[in-house]
Amino acid sequence: MTEHQEFRAQVRRVLENEVPAALRGKATDSKTHIWGGRRETFACPESKVWLKVASERGWTAPTWPKEYGGGGLTEEQAKVLRDEIVRLEMPPPLIGFGLTMIGPTMLQFGSEALKREHLPKITRGEIRWCQGYSEPNAGSDLASLQTSAIREGEHYVVNGQKIWTSYGELSDWMFMLVRTDSSSKKKQVGITFLLVDLASPGVEVRPIRLISGASPFCETFFTGVRVPVNNVVGETDAGWTVAKALLGHERAMIGSYMGSGGRRESAGAWDATALHALVALAREYADGDPILRDRIAQLSMDELCFYLTVQRSADSAAAGHRPGSETSLFKLYGTELNQRRQELMVGIRGPQALGWDGEGFSPVELQQTRDWLRSRGNTIEGGTSEIQLNVIAKQVLGLPD
């Protein structure tokens, strides 16, 4: 056997012998998904076992260095691991912003002390992270943020408010942008990237109820919160560079997930499961409609083209290139694809997709209503579509202002 084949055989032995078989076929079951953190309840006990098995081997962050809790795997080995997990249709052992956003950013910009303190906890699922970027008067114009951090000895004293803090009420730590210097005429100067323990005195988190009925977003208030100076990632007053790098990771994540309809890569190939489900839905509610057939075909082709584009970016990342401004393309197109998908599903079900409660609607139909309403925020969160178009025009296409 080649080294590659030996590694695949090793992965298969672990997945088939040490991970509960009950997780097979549960890749899309949200109850099996582990975000980690102090408040994790482990709704699925088998997932807790899977997390332990994976974290002991560094498989929750397979390509991160071993000294930070990662697996130290090559990109090729990491792909083998992903393929084998998908082959069994298992959920990932751990998900969350620690792995997809702050972790990669800290690997690039964090001090050695910060990396050793936080990254192993992320890989073990011990700490859950949220993002503190937007403010009531600094959304698309993020550089206008006013949450202040004034240095007092070896601490910053933070005062201000963040909004649209996804899962803030369930998180333990926040990576956030603060204003440490207001003297420069250029708004991007004087911003610092800071890590804050949400258990600190003076932090208050309030959920925001959305039109879908859910409350994944929060507003977070900081009143005299003391944060160690050593919690700065990168350079003081130069956090805008760190912020942009993290946005690259965020936009790639949002775009890829939304553009795929939440599907996961299927052994490196396009997954047509969602397409088959959409066709089955059309046959149930609107069989024989030629216009609807064309819309489904167009959506499927667009999703496949998007998938191939994301794959090219993944290949570039495997070659050592960090995500850049092109991630705005993924965020823009992926989120608009999801909105088109949700509108199509509502159109297929017709009035049955517009129920809020009651015996006249199935649980699936009621969930469709909420998914459709929730999708309206896709083109706002993580940077509006208008902002993405500006980034694409200036930084990808090189067009003049």
Secondary structure, DSSP 8 states (H G I E B T S, - for coil): --HHHHHHHHHHHHHHHTS-GGGTT-TT-GGG----STT---SSHHHHHHHHHHHHHTTTSTTS-GGGT-----HHHHHHHHHHHHHTT---S--SHIIIIIHHHHHHH--HHHHHHHHHHHHTT---EEEE--BTTBSSSGGG---EEEEETTEEEEEEEEE--TTGGG-SEEEEEEES----SSTTTTEEEEEEETTSTTEEEEEE--TTS---EEEEEEEEEEEEGGGEES-TTBHHHHHHHHHHHHHHHHHHHHHTTT---BTTB---HHHHHHHHHHHHHHTT-HHHHHHHHHHHHHHHHHHHHHHHHHHHHHTT----TTHHHHHHHHHHHHHHHHHHHHHHHGGGGS--SSTTS-HHHHHHHHHHHHHTTTTTTTS-HHHHHHHIIIIIS----
